[in-house]
Amino acid sequence: MKRLLLSLALLVVLPAVADTFTTPKIVAATFKGAPHCLHYQVQGFCVWRHHLRVSTTLLVDEHLPDAVVMVYRQENSNPWNLIKNLLDVPAYEAGKATLRPPAGTTMDSGYESNQGPMNQNTRYKEVDVVGNPALLFWPGKPFFISSTASAFTPYYSSLLDARFWRGALLDMAMHPANLWPTTNRIGSMTNQWGPLFPRAGFVIQANDAKAAAIDASRAASIVTDHTDNHLYYPLPYGSDACGHHCNVAAADINSKDTQWQMIYPKVENQCIVFGEQRGSPMNAWEHDATSKGDGNYVWVLWRDYNGCVQGHGKLVKVVHF
């Protein structure tokens, strides 16, 4: 109850100024995408026994808007002012402390530079992953599985994870198998965006929105991969993560189980899988977003949930239609 009251209070901390990207706008944008992004299907029912009583719940497949993923140029350019003030400011100071000598770098060294032909396609972004405030209003039982994410919970800040987000060597050393091109590519052979690993902020990509999407994928992978070489709060996934006989997808690449809804700089009412080509090359979403975003972007991360809506007692049978 205390968490709910605090979250509701945060909804009105900042005024809904027309030109400001606010919490109410995030909630509204998330629900706008629900008809296309939810992918709701009833697949059967689950039988539960509690003492002498027997009850049933639905067996469903659905996507839930677990997290808001903000990708931005530098510490003071996060479009979501609430998170910029409450998370980014202290995270920046904490991250800066970890980069003091002998770390050999500074927070400013993360900023991208497009000067010179060798650097014109090298881009750098900061990323925050925060539990979606829309989850406070999301329907649950008896029709929906409950999200494993918590509204307003900060799962990742690249500013706090500064030492690892600014350096790729440790991620490469700990995950050498993931560097293989066939498993590390966001997109396809004919429409390749960039690699998932190493999970650091620097991306070689000509299009700014695609570069931001790569960084968003990397941050989402960090919080669901439960790796040990980044600073983050884990977002649950896997078998039984959402209860008995209930599976939550990890944030994977090139998978229908992981879908993204852009809500800044423009609000999309549908989800995509990063790496897919949508529309003609001249009218693709990334060109429009790049022209409007000033280097800053926000997506809602929708993950697949499959299994039983949780009931009371012991699960005794699952019946598929």
C-alpha positions as CSV (number, residue, x, y, z in Angstrom):
1,M,0.0,0.0,0.0
2,K,2.9,2.4,0.8
3,R,4.4,1.7,-2.6
4,L,1.1,2.4,-4.3
5,L,0.5,5.7,-2.5
6,L,4.1,6.8,-3.2
7,S,3.7,6.0,-6.9
8,L,0.4,7.8,-7.1
9,A,1.9,10.8,-5.5
10,L,4.7,10.8,-8.1
11,L,2.1,11.0,-10.8
12,V,1.4,14.6,-9.8
13,V,4.9,15.7,-8.7
14,L,5.4,17.5,-12.0
15,P,2.8,19.5,-13.8
16,A,1.6,18.3,-17.2
17,V,3.1,21.1,-19.1
18,A,2.3,20.9,-22.8
19,D,6.0,20.7,-24.0
20,T,7.1,18.4,-21.2
21,F,7.3,14.6,-21.4
22,T,5.4,13.7,-18.2
23,T,4.4,10.6,-16.3
24,P,0.7,11.0,-17.3
25,K,1.8,11.1,-20.9
26,I,3.7,7.9,-20.5
27,V,0.7,6.2,-19.0
28,A,-1.6,7.4,-21.8
29,A,0.9,6.4,-24.5
30,T,1.3,2.9,-23.0
31,F,-2.5,2.4,-23.1
32,K,-2.6,3.8,-26.6
33,G,-0.3,1.0,-27.7
34,A,-2.1,-1.8,-25.8
35,P,-4.5,-2.9,-28.6
36,H,-1.6,-3.7,-30.9
37,C,1.1,-4.6,-28.4
38,L,-0.8,-6.8,-25.9
39,H,-1.1,-9.8,-28.2
40,Y,-3.6,-11.4,-25.8
41,Q,-4.7,-15.0,-26.3
42,V,-6.6,-17.5,-24.1
43,Q,-4.9,-20.9,-24.5
44,G,-6.7,-23.0,-21.9
45,F,-7.3,-23.1,-18.2
46,C,-5.5,-24.0,-14.9
47,V,-7.0,-26.0,-12.1
48,W,-6.2,-25.2,-8.5
49,R,-7.0,-26.9,-5.2
50,H,-7.1,-25.1,-1.9
51,H,-8.1,-27.4,1.0
52,L,-11.4,-29.0,-0.3
53,R,-12.2,-26.2,-2.8
54,V,-11.3,-26.5,-6.5
55,S,-11.1,-23.4,-8.7
56,T,-9.9,-22.5,-12.2
57,T,-8.0,-19.6,-13.8
58,L,-7.2,-18.8,-17.4
59,L,-4.1,-20.0,-19.3
60,V,-3.0,-17.0,-21.3
61,D,-0.3,-15.6,-23.6
62,E,0.2,-11.8,-23.4
63,H,2.7,-9.0,-23.6
64,L,3.0,-6.6,-20.7
65,P,4.5,-3.1,-20.8
66,D,7.1,-3.8,-18.1
67,A,9.6,-0.9,-18.4
68,V,10.2,2.5,-19.8
69,V,13.6,2.7,-21.5
70,M,15.0,6.2,-21.9
71,V,18.0,6.7,-24.3
72,Y,19.5,10.1,-24.3
73,R,22.6,12.1,-25.2
74,Q,24.0,13.1,-21.8
75,E,23.1,13.3,-18.2
76,N,20.9,16.4,-18.4
77,S,18.9,15.5,-21.5
78,N,16.6,12.7,-20.4
79,P,13.1,13.7,-21.7
80,W,11.3,12.3,-18.6
81,N,12.0,15.1,-16.1
82,L,10.9,13.1,-13.1
83,I,13.5,10.5,-13.6
84,K,16.1,13.1,-14.7
85,N,15.7,14.9,-11.3
86,L,15.3,11.9,-9.0
87,L,17.6,9.3,-10.6
88,D,20.0,10.9,-13.2
89,V,21.3,13.7,-11.0
90,P,22.5,11.5,-8.1
91,A,23.5,8.6,-10.4
92,Y,25.7,11.0,-12.4
93,E,27.6,12.1,-9.2
94,A,27.9,8.4,-8.0
95,G,29.1,7.3,-11.4
96,K,31.6,10.2,-11.6
97,A,33.1,9.0,-8.3
98,T,33.8,5.5,-9.7
99,L,35.7,7.0,-12.7
100,R,38.3,8.9,-10.6
101,P,41.9,7.8,-11.0
102,P,43.0,5.1,-11.5
103,A,39.9,4.4,-13.6
104,G,41.5,6.6,-16.3
105,T,38.4,8.2,-17.7
106,T,35.7,10.8,-16.9
107,M,32.0,11.1,-17.3
108,D,32.5,13.6,-20.2
109,S,34.5,11.0,-22.1
110,G,31.3,9.2,-22.9
111,Y,29.9,12.0,-25.0
112,E,29.9,11.2,-28.7
113,S,32.1,13.1,-31.2
114,N,31.3,13.3,-34.8
115,Q,34.4,15.2,-35.8
116,G,36.5,13.6,-38.4
117,P,35.7,10.7,-40.8
118,M,36.7,8.0,-38.3
119,N,34.1,9.2,-35.8
120,Q,31.2,10.3,-37.9
121,N,29.2,7.1,-37.3
122,T,30.3,6.5,-33.7
123,R,27.5,7.4,-31.3
124,Y,27.2,7.2,-27.5
125,K,24.0,7.3,-25.4
126,E,23.1,7.1,-21.7
127,V,20.2,4.7,-20.8
128,D,17.7,4.4,-17.9
129,V,15.4,1.4,-17.4
130,V,12.5,2.2,-15.1
131,G,9.4,0.3,-14.2
132,N,6.4,1.5,-16.2
133,P,4.0,3.8,-14.2
134,A,1.2,2.4,-16.4
135,L,1.5,-0.8,-14.4
136,L,-0.3,0.9,-11.5
137,F,-3.5,1.0,-13.6
138,W,-3.0,-2.3,-15.5
139,P,-5.8,-4.9,-15.1
140,G,-4.9,-8.1,-13.4
141,K,-6.9,-11.1,-12.3
142,P,-9.0,-12.8,-13.4
143,F,-8.0,-12.2,-17.1
144,F,-4.4,-11.1,-17.0
145,I,-1.1,-12.3,-15.6
146,S,0.5,-9.8,-13.2
147,S,3.7,-8.1,-14.3
148,T,7.0,-8.9,-12.5
149,A,8.0,-5.3,-12.9
150,S,7.2,-2.6,-10.3
151,A,6.2,0.9,-11.4
152,F,8.8,3.6,-10.9
153,T,11.5,1.1,-9.8
154,P,14.9,2.0,-11.3
155,Y,16.3,-1.2,-12.8
156,Y,19.3,0.4,-14.6
157,S,21.1,3.6,-15.0
158,S,24.1,3.8,-17.3
159,L,25.2,6.9,-15.3
160,L,25.5,4.8,-12.2
161,D,27.1,1.9,-14.2
162,A,29.5,4.4,-15.7
163,R,32.7,2.3,-15.5
164,F,31.2,-0.7,-17.3
165,W,28.9,1.3,-19.7
166,R,32.0,3.3,-20.9
167,G,34.2,0.3,-21.4
168,A,33.6,-2.9,-23.5
169,L,36.6,-5.1,-22.5
170,L,35.0,-6.7,-19.4
171,D,31.8,-7.5,-21.2
172,M,33.7,-9.0,-24.1
173,A,35.9,-11.1,-21.8
174,M,33.0,-12.5,-19.8
175,H,30.8,-13.3,-22.7
176,P,33.0,-14.3,-25.6
177,A,30.5,-16.7,-27.1
178,N,28.0,-13.9,-27.5
179,L,30.4,-12.0,-29.8
180,W,29.8,-14.5,-32.6
181,P,28.2,-12.5,-35.5
182,T,25.3,-15.0,-36.2
183,T,24.0,-14.7,-32.6
184,N,25.1,-11.1,-31.8
185,R,23.3,-9.3,-34.6
186,I,20.3,-7.0,-34.2
187,G,18.5,-7.4,-37.5
188,S,19.2,-9.6,-40.5
189,M,22.0,-10.1,-43.0
190,T,20.2,-7.7,-45.3
191,N,19.1,-5.2,-42.6
192,Q,21.8,-5.2,-39.9
193,W,21.5,-2.6,-37.2
194,G,24.4,-3.5,-35.0
195,P,25.7,-6.0,-32.3
196,L,24.1,-6.6,-28.9
197,F,27.5,-7.3,-27.4
198,P,29.6,-5.7,-26.0
199,R,26.9,-4.1,-23.9
200,A,28.4,-0.6,-23.7
201,G,27.2,2.8,-24.7
202,F,29.3,3.3,-27.9
203,V,27.6,2.2,-31.2
204,I,28.9,2.4,-34.7
205,Q,25.7,3.2,-36.7
206,A,25.0,6.0,-39.2
207,N,21.3,6.4,-38.0
208,D,20.9,8.0,-34.6
209,A,17.6,6.4,-33.8
210,K,18.9,2.9,-34.7
211,A,21.9,3.5,-32.5
212,A,19.6,4.4,-29.6
213,A,17.6,1.3,-30.2
214,I,20.8,-0.8,-30.0
215,D,21.7,0.8,-26.6
216,A,18.1,0.3,-25.4
217,S,18.5,-3.4,-26.3
218,R,21.8,-3.6,-24.5
219,A,20.4,-2.1,-21.3
220,A,17.3,-4.4,-21.4
221,S,19.6,-7.4,-21.8
222,I,21.6,-6.4,-18.8
223,V,18.6,-6.2,-16.4
224,T,17.1,-9.6,-17.6
225,D,20.4,-11.5,-18.2
226,H,21.3,-11.2,-14.6
227,T,25.0,-10.8,-15.5
228,D,27.6,-10.0,-12.9
229,N,29.7,-7.3,-14.6
230,H,27.2,-4.4,-14.5
231,L,25.4,-2.4,-11.8
232,Y,21.6,-3.0,-12.1
233,Y,18.5,-4.2,-10.3
234,P,17.3,-7.5,-11.8
235,L,14.0,-7.6,-13.8
236,P,12.6,-11.2,-13.2
237,Y,12.3,-13.5,-16.1
238,G,12.2,-17.2,-16.9
239,S,10.1,-20.2,-15.8
240,D,7.8,-19.6,-12.8
241,A,9.0,-16.0,-12.6
242,C,5.3,-14.9,-12.6
243,G,4.0,-17.8,-10.5
244,H,3.3,-21.5,-10.9
245,H,3.5,-22.6,-14.5
246,C,4.1,-19.0,-15.7
247,N,7.0,-18.0,-17.9
248,V,8.4,-14.5,-18.6
249,A,10.6,-13.9,-21.6
250,A,14.0,-12.3,-21.2
251,A,14.7,-9.2,-23.2
252,D,16.0,-11.0,-26.3
253,I,16.9,-9.6,-29.8
254,N,15.1,-10.5,-33.0
255,S,12.3,-12.1,-31.1
256,K,8.6,-11.6,-31.1
257,D,8.7,-12.1,-27.4
258,T,10.5,-8.7,-27.0
259,Q,8.7,-5.8,-28.6
260,W,9.2,-2.0,-28.4
261,Q,6.8,0.9,-28.6
262,M,8.3,4.3,-29.2
263,I,6.7,7.0,-27.1
264,Y,9.2,9.8,-27.6
265,P,9.9,11.9,-29.6
266,K,6.6,10.6,-31.1
267,V,4.0,8.3,-29.7
268,E,3.5,5.1,-31.8
269,N,0.4,3.1,-31.3
270,Q,2.1,-0.2,-32.3
271,C,5.1,-2.3,-31.3
272,I,8.0,-3.5,-33.4
273,V,10.9,-5.9,-33.1
274,F,14.2,-4.0,-33.4
275,G,15.9,-4.9,-36.6
276,E,12.7,-5.4,-38.7
277,Q,12.2,-3.2,-41.7
278,R,9.0,-1.3,-41.5
279,G,7.9,0.8,-44.5
280,S,10.1,1.9,-47.4
281,P,13.7,2.9,-46.7
282,M,12.9,6.5,-47.4
283,N,9.9,6.5,-45.0
284,A,11.2,4.2,-42.2
285,W,10.4,5.2,-38.6
286,E,14.0,5.8,-37.7
287,H,14.5,8.6,-40.2
288,D,11.4,10.5,-38.8
289,A,12.4,9.8,-35.2
290,T,16.0,11.0,-35.8
291,S,14.8,14.3,-37.2
292,K,12.5,15.0,-34.2
293,G,14.3,13.5,-31.2
294,D,17.4,15.8,-30.8
295,G,19.3,12.6,-29.9
296,N,16.8,11.5,-27.2
297,Y,14.3,8.6,-27.3
298,V,11.9,6.7,-25.1
299,W,10.5,3.3,-25.6
300,V,8.1,1.0,-23.7
301,L,9.5,-2.5,-23.4
302,W,6.7,-5.1,-23.9
303,R,7.7,-8.7,-22.8
304,D,5.9,-11.9,-23.4
305,Y,4.1,-13.7,-20.5
306,N,2.8,-17.2,-20.9
307,G,1.1,-19.4,-18.4
308,C,-1.5,-19.5,-15.7
309,V,-3.2,-16.5,-14.1
310,Q,-2.4,-17.3,-10.5
311,G,-5.0,-19.0,-8.3
312,H,-5.3,-20.1,-4.7
313,G,-3.7,-23.2,-3.4
314,K,-1.9,-25.9,-5.3
315,L,-1.8,-26.1,-9.1
316,V,-3.1,-29.6,-10.0
317,K,-3.7,-29.5,-13.7
318,V,-3.2,-27.4,-16.8
319,V,-5.6,-27.9,-19.7
320,H,-4.7,-26.6,-23.2
321,F,-7.4,-25.8,-25.7
